[in-house]
Amino acid sequence: MKIFRASLFLAIISFCACGRGPKQESGNAGTPSPVPITNMVLIKAGTFVYQKNPLSVPRDFWIGKFEVTQADFAALTGRNPSHFKDCPDCPVEKVSLNDAVAFCAALTERERNAGRVPAGYEYRLPWEVEWEYACLAGSTNRFSFGPSPDEAGPYSWTAENSDAKTHPVGQKQPNAWGLHDMHGNVWEWCLDWYKPEPGKPAPPKADKYKIFKGGGWNQDAELAGAANKFMMPPANGIHFVGFRIVLAATAPK
């Protein structure tokens, strides 16, 4: 299967994180707050600067402390599509975006039926802006841990140290907001359709591909920066792409 490069595989952008924003209530006015599943981290609304443009994350959201594991995925769906099987605590991979969206929908239904997710909230994949905001965790560098990929070892599984395979989630040090494996292990799907960077040519049928971010076991740490992204058709899965879930208020139509 052919994987397409997004912005020459390297979209390194200077960021300026401007804090986590004003404190907000997690729930909407008049709406009960949800009870997240285990290992979710609350991320407060805030703003950071992307290519000299301030981007806002206007609502609080919860994001998974870890990538969704093979055990998580199998428990809800009854199957495990992963290439690196027999490792229940390793991230699920070889999973399409469509499969990840279906997992989130099934999780929402289960938790809503249990009374833990009220109407107006849902589990879903992160938007790119949410993913980058959570990944950087207030850092102004290319990586949450600093400016150089040479510092990646304690924080990520990449081609330099992975032995060409995935590893159980949470073995590396987390970022400043307590999130593990935001760099490396497996790339992570986001909801966004791929769009070319300003001033750069679009590949053929650019609107047919969804993006994934964060780097993986199969590529160098150089490509695991918060701004880097690849793309792939949403029906395709491959053994270096997984996902992480978000719980958030349903966006207004």
C-alpha positions as a Markdown table, in Angstrom:
| # | Residue | x | y | z |
|---|---|---|---|---|
| 1 | Met | 0.0 | 0.0 | 0.0 |
| 2 | Lys | 1.3 | 3.4 | -0.9 |
| 3 | Ile | 1.6 | 6.0 | 1.8 |
| 4 | Phe | 1.7 | 9.6 | 0.7 |
| 5 | Arg | 4.0 | 12.3 | 2.1 |
| 6 | Ala | 2.4 | 15.3 | 3.7 |
| 7 | Ser | 4.5 | 18.5 | 3.2 |
| 8 | Leu | 7.6 | 16.5 | 2.3 |
| 9 | Phe | 7.3 | 14.3 | 5.4 |
| 10 | Leu | 8.4 | 17.2 | 7.5 |
| 11 | Ala | 6.1 | 20.1 | 8.4 |
| 12 | Ile | 8.2 | 21.7 | 11.1 |
| 13 | Ile | 6.5 | 24.8 | 12.4 |
| 14 | Ser | 7.5 | 27.2 | 15.1 |
| 15 | Phe | 5.0 | 27.3 | 17.9 |
| 16 | Cys | 4.4 | 29.7 | 20.7 |
| 17 | Ala | 2.4 | 28.1 | 23.5 |
| 18 | Cys | 0.5 | 30.7 | 25.5 |
| 19 | Gly | -0.5 | 28.6 | 28.5 |
| 20 | Arg | -3.6 | 26.5 | 29.1 |
| 21 | Gly | -6.0 | 29.3 | 29.0 |
| 22 | Pro | -8.5 | 30.5 | 31.6 |
| 23 | Lys | -10.1 | 28.0 | 33.9 |
| 24 | Gln | -13.4 | 26.8 | 32.6 |
| 25 | Glu | -16.1 | 24.4 | 33.8 |
| 26 | Ser | -15.9 | 21.1 | 32.1 |
| 27 | Gly | -19.6 | 20.8 | 31.5 |
| 28 | Asn | -21.9 | 22.9 | 29.4 |
| 29 | Ala | -24.4 | 25.1 | 31.3 |
| 30 | Gly | -27.3 | 22.9 | 32.4 |
| 31 | Thr | -25.6 | 19.7 | 31.2 |
| 32 | Pro | -24.2 | 17.1 | 33.6 |
| 33 | Ser | -20.5 | 16.5 | 33.3 |
| 34 | Pro | -19.3 | 13.1 | 32.0 |
| 35 | Val | -17.4 | 10.6 | 34.0 |
| 36 | Pro | -14.4 | 9.7 | 31.8 |
| 37 | Ile | -13.1 | 6.2 | 31.6 |
| 38 | Thr | -9.8 | 5.4 | 33.3 |
| 39 | Asn | -6.6 | 7.1 | 32.2 |
| 40 | Met | -8.1 | 10.2 | 30.7 |
| 41 | Val | -6.4 | 13.6 | 31.3 |
| 42 | Leu | -8.3 | 16.8 | 31.4 |
| 43 | Ile | -6.9 | 19.5 | 29.0 |
| 44 | Lys | -8.0 | 23.0 | 29.7 |
| 45 | Ala | -8.9 | 25.3 | 26.8 |
| 46 | Gly | -6.2 | 27.6 | 25.6 |
| 47 | Thr | -4.3 | 29.2 | 22.6 |
| 48 | Phe | -1.1 | 28.6 | 20.8 |
| 49 | Val | 0.4 | 30.1 | 17.6 |
| 50 | Tyr | 0.7 | 28.2 | 14.4 |
| 51 | Gln | 2.7 | 29.8 | 11.5 |
| 52 | Lys | 2.3 | 33.2 | 13.2 |
| 53 | Asn | -1.5 | 32.6 | 13.5 |
| 54 | Pro | -3.0 | 32.2 | 16.9 |
| 55 | Leu | -5.1 | 29.0 | 17.1 |
| 56 | Ser | -7.6 | 28.5 | 19.8 |
| 57 | Val | -8.8 | 25.3 | 21.6 |
| 58 | Pro | -12.0 | 26.8 | 22.8 |
| 59 | Arg | -13.3 | 24.0 | 24.9 |
| 60 | Asp | -11.9 | 21.7 | 27.6 |
| 61 | Phe | -11.5 | 18.1 | 26.6 |
| 62 | Trp | -10.2 | 14.9 | 28.0 |
| 63 | Ile | -7.6 | 12.9 | 26.1 |
| 64 | Gly | -6.2 | 9.4 | 26.6 |
| 65 | Lys | -3.1 | 9.2 | 28.8 |
| 66 | Phe | -2.1 | 6.3 | 26.6 |
| 67 | Glu | -2.6 | 5.1 | 23.0 |
| 68 | Val | -5.5 | 2.7 | 22.7 |
| 69 | Thr | -4.1 | -0.8 | 23.3 |
| 70 | Gln | -4.8 | -4.1 | 21.6 |
| 71 | Ala | -6.6 | -5.2 | 24.8 |
| 72 | Asp | -8.8 | -2.1 | 24.8 |
| 73 | Phe | -9.7 | -2.6 | 21.1 |
| 74 | Ala | -10.4 | -6.3 | 21.4 |
| 75 | Ala | -12.5 | -5.9 | 24.5 |
| 76 | Leu | -14.9 | -3.5 | 22.8 |
| 77 | Thr | -14.8 | -4.9 | 19.2 |
| 78 | Gly | -14.0 | -8.6 | 19.6 |
| 79 | Arg | -11.1 | -8.5 | 17.2 |
| 80 | Asn | -7.5 | -7.4 | 17.0 |
| 81 | Pro | -6.2 | -6.2 | 13.6 |
| 82 | Ser | -2.6 | -5.6 | 14.8 |
| 83 | His | 0.5 | -6.9 | 13.1 |
| 84 | Phe | 2.4 | -7.1 | 16.4 |
| 85 | Lys | -0.1 | -9.5 | 18.2 |
| 86 | Asp | 0.4 | -11.3 | 21.5 |
| 87 | Cys | 1.1 | -8.0 | 23.2 |
| 88 | Pro | -2.2 | -6.8 | 24.8 |
| 89 | Asp | -0.6 | -3.7 | 26.3 |
| 90 | Cys | 1.0 | -2.6 | 23.0 |
| 91 | Pro | -0.9 | 0.0 | 21.0 |
| 92 | Val | -3.4 | -1.4 | 18.5 |
| 93 | Glu | -2.2 | -0.8 | 15.0 |
| 94 | Lys | -3.1 | -1.7 | 11.4 |
| 95 | Val | -6.4 | 0.0 | 12.2 |
| 96 | Ser | -8.1 | 2.3 | 9.7 |
| 97 | Leu | -9.5 | 5.7 | 10.7 |
| 98 | Asn | -12.9 | 4.3 | 10.0 |
| 99 | Asp | -12.3 | 1.5 | 12.5 |
| 100 | Ala | -11.1 | 4.0 | 15.1 |
| 101 | Val | -14.2 | 6.2 | 14.5 |
| 102 | Ala | -16.4 | 3.1 | 15.0 |
| 103 | Phe | -14.5 | 2.2 | 18.2 |
| 104 | Cys | -15.2 | 5.7 | 19.6 |
| 105 | Ala | -18.9 | 5.4 | 18.6 |
| 106 | Ala | -19.2 | 2.1 | 20.4 |
| 107 | Leu | -17.4 | 3.4 | 23.4 |
| 108 | Thr | -19.8 | 6.4 | 23.5 |
| 109 | Glu | -22.8 | 4.2 | 23.3 |
| 110 | Arg | -21.5 | 1.9 | 26.1 |
| 111 | Glu | -20.7 | 4.7 | 28.4 |
| 112 | Arg | -23.9 | 6.6 | 27.7 |
| 113 | Asn | -26.0 | 3.5 | 28.4 |
| 114 | Ala | -24.1 | 3.2 | 31.7 |
| 115 | Gly | -25.0 | 6.8 | 32.6 |
| 116 | Arg | -21.4 | 8.1 | 32.4 |
| 117 | Val | -21.7 | 10.1 | 29.2 |
| 118 | Pro | -24.6 | 12.5 | 29.1 |
| 119 | Ala | -26.2 | 13.8 | 25.9 |
| 120 | Gly | -24.0 | 16.5 | 24.4 |
| 121 | Tyr | -20.7 | 14.6 | 25.0 |
| 122 | Glu | -19.0 | 11.9 | 22.9 |
| 123 | Tyr | -15.8 | 9.9 | 22.6 |
| 124 | Arg | -14.0 | 10.7 | 19.3 |
| 125 | Leu | -10.6 | 11.1 | 17.7 |
| 126 | Pro | -8.8 | 14.4 | 18.3 |
| 127 | Trp | -8.7 | 17.2 | 15.9 |
| 128 | Glu | -5.2 | 18.1 | 14.8 |
| 129 | Val | -5.2 | 21.4 | 16.8 |
| 130 | Glu | -6.2 | 19.5 | 19.9 |
| 131 | Trp | -3.6 | 16.8 | 19.3 |
| 132 | Glu | -0.7 | 19.3 | 18.9 |
| 133 | Tyr | -1.9 | 21.4 | 21.8 |
| 134 | Ala | -1.9 | 18.3 | 24.1 |
| 135 | Cys | 1.3 | 17.0 | 22.6 |
| 136 | Leu | 3.3 | 20.2 | 23.2 |
| 137 | Ala | 1.9 | 20.6 | 26.7 |
| 138 | Gly | 3.0 | 24.2 | 26.9 |
| 139 | Ser | 6.3 | 23.7 | 25.2 |
| 140 | Thr | 7.5 | 26.2 | 22.5 |
| 141 | Asn | 9.8 | 23.6 | 21.0 |
| 142 | Arg | 9.4 | 21.1 | 18.2 |
| 143 | Phe | 9.0 | 18.4 | 20.7 |
| 144 | Ser | 7.3 | 18.4 | 24.1 |
| 145 | Phe | 10.7 | 17.4 | 25.7 |
| 146 | Gly | 12.9 | 20.0 | 23.9 |
| 147 | Pro | 14.1 | 21.3 | 20.6 |
| 148 | Ser | 16.2 | 18.4 | 19.4 |
| 149 | Pro | 15.4 | 14.8 | 18.4 |
| 150 | Asp | 18.6 | 13.8 | 20.1 |
| 151 | Glu | 16.7 | 14.1 | 23.4 |
| 152 | Ala | 13.9 | 11.7 | 22.3 |
| 153 | Gly | 15.2 | 8.5 | 23.8 |
| 154 | Pro | 13.6 | 8.7 | 27.3 |
| 155 | Tyr | 10.3 | 9.8 | 25.8 |
| 156 | Ser | 9.7 | 7.8 | 22.6 |
| 157 | Trp | 10.0 | 4.6 | 20.8 |
| 158 | Thr | 11.4 | 5.4 | 17.3 |
| 159 | Ala | 13.6 | 3.7 | 14.7 |
| 160 | Glu | 16.7 | 4.5 | 16.9 |
| 161 | Asn | 15.6 | 2.4 | 19.8 |
| 162 | Ser | 12.4 | 0.3 | 19.0 |
| 163 | Asp | 14.0 | -2.9 | 17.6 |
| 164 | Ala | 11.5 | -2.5 | 14.7 |
| 165 | Lys | 8.4 | -3.2 | 16.8 |
| 166 | Thr | 5.8 | -1.5 | 19.0 |
| 167 | His | 6.2 | -1.6 | 22.8 |
| 168 | Pro | 3.7 | -1.6 | 25.7 |
| 169 | Val | 2.2 | 1.9 | 26.3 |
| 170 | Gly | 3.4 | 4.0 | 29.1 |
| 171 | Gln | 7.0 | 2.7 | 29.4 |
| 172 | Lys | 8.5 | 6.1 | 28.3 |
| 173 | Gln | 8.4 | 9.3 | 30.3 |
| 174 | Pro | 5.2 | 11.4 | 29.8 |
| 175 | Asn | 5.0 | 15.0 | 28.6 |
| 176 | Ala | 4.4 | 17.8 | 31.1 |
| 177 | Trp | 0.6 | 17.1 | 31.1 |
| 178 | Gly | 1.0 | 13.4 | 31.9 |
| 179 | Leu | 0.5 | 12.0 | 28.3 |
| 180 | His | 2.7 | 9.1 | 27.3 |
| 181 | Asp | 3.9 | 8.1 | 23.8 |
| 182 | Met | 2.8 | 11.4 | 22.1 |
| 183 | His | 6.1 | 11.0 | 20.2 |
| 184 | Gly | 6.8 | 7.6 | 18.8 |
| 185 | Asn | 5.5 | 4.0 | 19.3 |
| 186 | Val | 2.6 | 4.4 | 16.7 |
| 187 | Trp | 1.4 | 7.3 | 14.7 |
| 188 | Glu | -2.0 | 8.5 | 15.7 |
| 189 | Trp | -5.1 | 9.3 | 13.6 |
| 190 | Cys | -6.7 | 12.7 | 13.7 |
| 191 | Leu | -10.1 | 13.7 | 12.3 |
| 192 | Asp | -8.8 | 16.3 | 9.9 |
| 193 | Trp | -8.7 | 15.8 | 6.1 |
| 194 | Tyr | -5.2 | 16.5 | 4.7 |
| 195 | Lys | -4.7 | 20.1 | 3.5 |
| 196 | Pro | -1.4 | 21.3 | 2.0 |
| 197 | Glu | 0.7 | 23.9 | 3.8 |
| 198 | Pro | 0.3 | 27.4 | 2.5 |
| 199 | Gly | 2.4 | 28.0 | -0.6 |
| 200 | Lys | 3.1 | 24.3 | -1.2 |
| 201 | Pro | 1.6 | 22.2 | -4.0 |
| 202 | Ala | -1.1 | 19.7 | -3.1 |
| 203 | Pro | -0.7 | 16.1 | -4.0 |
| 204 | Pro | -3.3 | 14.5 | -6.2 |
| 205 | Lys | -6.7 | 14.1 | -4.5 |
| 206 | Ala | -5.4 | 15.7 | -1.3 |
| 207 | Asp | -9.0 | 15.9 | 0.0 |
| 208 | Lys | -9.2 | 12.1 | 0.0 |
| 209 | Tyr | -6.7 | 11.5 | 2.9 |
| 210 | Lys | -6.9 | 11.8 | 6.7 |
| 211 | Ile | -3.8 | 12.7 | 8.7 |
| 212 | Phe | -1.9 | 10.9 | 11.4 |
| 213 | Lys | 0.7 | 12.5 | 13.7 |
| 214 | Gly | 3.3 | 11.8 | 16.4 |
| 215 | Gly | 5.9 | 9.5 | 14.9 |
| 216 | Gly | 6.2 | 5.8 | 15.3 |
| 217 | Trp | 8.5 | 2.8 | 15.9 |
| 218 | Asn | 9.5 | 2.6 | 12.2 |
| 219 | Gln | 10.8 | 6.1 | 11.6 |
| 220 | Asp | 13.5 | 8.4 | 13.0 |
| 221 | Ala | 12.8 | 10.7 | 15.9 |
| 222 | Glu | 13.4 | 13.6 | 13.5 |
| 223 | Leu | 9.9 | 12.9 | 12.1 |
| 224 | Ala | 8.1 | 12.7 | 15.4 |
| 225 | Gly | 7.8 | 16.5 | 16.0 |
| 226 | Ala | 4.5 | 17.9 | 17.1 |
| 227 | Ala | 3.9 | 19.5 | 13.7 |
| 228 | Asn | 4.8 | 16.6 | 11.5 |
| 229 | Lys | 2.0 | 14.7 | 9.8 |
| 230 | Phe | 1.5 | 11.9 | 7.2 |
| 231 | Met | -1.7 | 11.0 | 5.4 |
| 232 | Met | -3.5 | 7.9 | 4.3 |
| 233 | Pro | -7.0 | 7.1 | 3.0 |
| 234 | Pro | -9.4 | 6.6 | 5.9 |
| 235 | Ala | -10.3 | 3.0 | 4.9 |
| 236 | Asn | -6.6 | 1.9 | 5.1 |
| 237 | Gly | -4.7 | 0.6 | 8.0 |
| 238 | Ile | -1.0 | -0.1 | 8.4 |
| 239 | His | 1.2 | -1.5 | 11.1 |
| 240 | Phe | 2.6 | 1.8 | 12.3 |
| 241 | Val | -0.6 | 3.7 | 12.8 |
| 242 | Gly | -2.9 | 3.6 | 15.8 |
| 243 | Phe | -5.0 | 6.1 | 17.7 |
| 244 | Arg | -5.7 | 7.9 | 21.0 |
| 245 | Ile | -9.2 | 8.9 | 22.1 |
| 246 | Val | -10.8 | 12.2 | 23.2 |
| 247 | Leu | -13.9 | 12.8 | 25.3 |
| 248 | Ala | -15.4 | 16.2 | 24.7 |
| 249 | Ala | -18.6 | 18.2 | 24.3 |
| 250 | Thr | -20.2 | 17.6 | 20.9 |
| 251 | Ala | -19.3 | 20.5 | 18.6 |
| 252 | Pro | -22.2 | 22.7 | 17.6 |
| 253 | Lys | -23.4 | 22.1 | 14.0 |
